[in-house]
Amino acid sequence: MKEEIAKVLTMVKDGKIDAEKASELIDVLKEKEAGSNQTYKSSNYAEKILKIRVLSAENDNVKINVPIKLVKALLVAGNSILASIPESEKYVKDIDINLIVEAIENELDGQLVDIQTGNGDIVSVIIE
């Protein structure tokens, strides 16, 4: 969209259109982008992957990739299971599962969780 707005501004600079017409064109471009982003987001969000990464100071590293389609149900059920396993409890105790579920319901993506413990362990949760 930036390119299109730049073209509109160039047309104003060159005297091809006036500022009022430029404003109308930019509004149309913004509406078009808002509409296309919503369609794109909704239609492709189910294809995204939730990535959980644990980089342990003791080299007990974990890499989990789960299709977003399955994530919500797995998070709710799996968190209580992981919290009950002594080896994994220290990694999941600080993760707010409700925050991740809410992020999925709102179709957010990017880094959701980034935790670094005092002993050098790193926990990341990302939707890509």
SULTA-V594841 format. One record per residue. RES is the residue in three letters. SS is DSSP state (A for helix, B for strand, O for the rest). OMEGA is omega in whole degrees, -180 to 180 (999 if undefined). D_LAST is the distance of its C-alpha to the last C-alpha in Angstrom with 1 decimal. Layout:
res:ss:omega:d_last
RES:SS:OMEGA:D_LAST
RES:SS:OMEGA:D_LAST
This chain:
res:ss:omega:d_last
MET:O:-179:22.6
LYS:A:179:24.0
GLU:A:180:25.9
GLU:A:179:27.5
ILE:A:178:28.6
ALA:A:178:30.0
LYS:A:178:32.0
VAL:A:180:33.3
LEU:A:176:34.4
THR:A:178:36.0
MET:A:176:38.0
VAL:A:-179:39.2
LYS:A:-179:40.3
ASP:O:179:42.1
GLY:O:-179:43.8
LYS:O:176:42.5
ILE:O:178:41.3
ASP:O:-176:42.1
ALA:A:-180:39.8
GLU:A:178:40.0
LYS:A:178:38.8
ALA:A:179:36.0
SER:A:178:34.9
GLU:A:-180:34.9
LEU:A:180:32.8
ILE:A:176:30.2
ASP:A:178:30.1
VAL:A:178:29.6
LEU:A:180:26.7
LYS:A:178:25.0
GLU:A:179:25.6
LYS:A:180:24.4
GLU:A:179:21.1
ALA:A:179:20.6
GLY:A:-179:21.4
SER:A:178:19.2
ASN:A:-180:16.1
GLN:A:180:16.8
THR:A:-179:17.4
TYR:A:-178:14.3
LYS:A:-177:12.1
SER:A:-175:14.1
SER:A:-175:14.5
ASN:A:-176:11.0
TYR:A:-179:9.1
ALA:A:180:10.6
GLU:A:-178:9.0
LYS:O:-178:5.4
ILE:B:171:5.4
LEU:B:-179:6.5
LYS:B:177:7.5
ILE:B:-179:11.0
ARG:B:174:13.0
VAL:B:176:16.7
LEU:B:-173:18.7
SER:O:175:22.3
ALA:O:179:25.4
GLU:O:180:27.2
ASN:O:173:24.7
ASP:O:-173:23.6
ASN:O:-179:19.9
VAL:B:173:17.4
LYS:B:-179:14.1
ILE:B:175:12.7
ASN:B:-177:10.0
VAL:B:175:10.5
PRO:B:-176:9.8
ILE:A:179:9.2
LYS:A:-176:12.7
LEU:A:-167:14.3
VAL:A:-173:12.8
LYS:A:-180:15.2
ALA:A:180:18.2
LEU:A:-179:17.4
LEU:A:-177:16.7
VAL:A:-179:20.0
ALA:A:-174:22.0
GLY:A:-178:20.5
ASN:A:-180:20.8
SER:A:178:24.6
ILE:A:-179:24.9
LEU:A:-179:23.0
ALA:A:-179:25.1
SER:A:178:28.2
ILE:O:-175:27.7
PRO:A:-178:29.3
GLU:A:-177:27.2
SER:A:-177:23.9
GLU:A:-178:25.3
LYS:A:-180:25.1
TYR:A:-175:21.3
VAL:A:-174:20.5
LYS:O:-178:23.4
ASP:O:-179:21.7
ILE:O:178:18.5
ASP:O:-177:18.8
ILE:A:179:17.5
ASN:A:177:18.7
LEU:A:-180:16.5
ILE:A:178:13.3
VAL:A:178:15.0
GLU:A:178:15.9
ALA:A:179:12.4
ILE:A:180:11.4
GLU:A:179:14.8
ASN:O:177:14.2
GLU:O:177:10.9
LEU:O:173:9.4
ASP:O:-175:6.0
GLY:B:-178:6.1
GLN:B:-180:8.5
LEU:B:-177:10.6
VAL:B:177:13.1
ASP:B:-176:14.8
ILE:B:172:18.2
GLN:B:-178:20.8
THR:O:180:24.0
GLY:O:-179:27.5
ASN:O:173:27.8
GLY:O:177:24.7
ASP:O:180:22.2
ILE:B:177:18.6
VAL:B:179:16.1
SER:B:174:12.4
VAL:B:-174:10.0
ILE:B:171:6.3
ILE:B:180:3.8
GLU:O:999:0.0
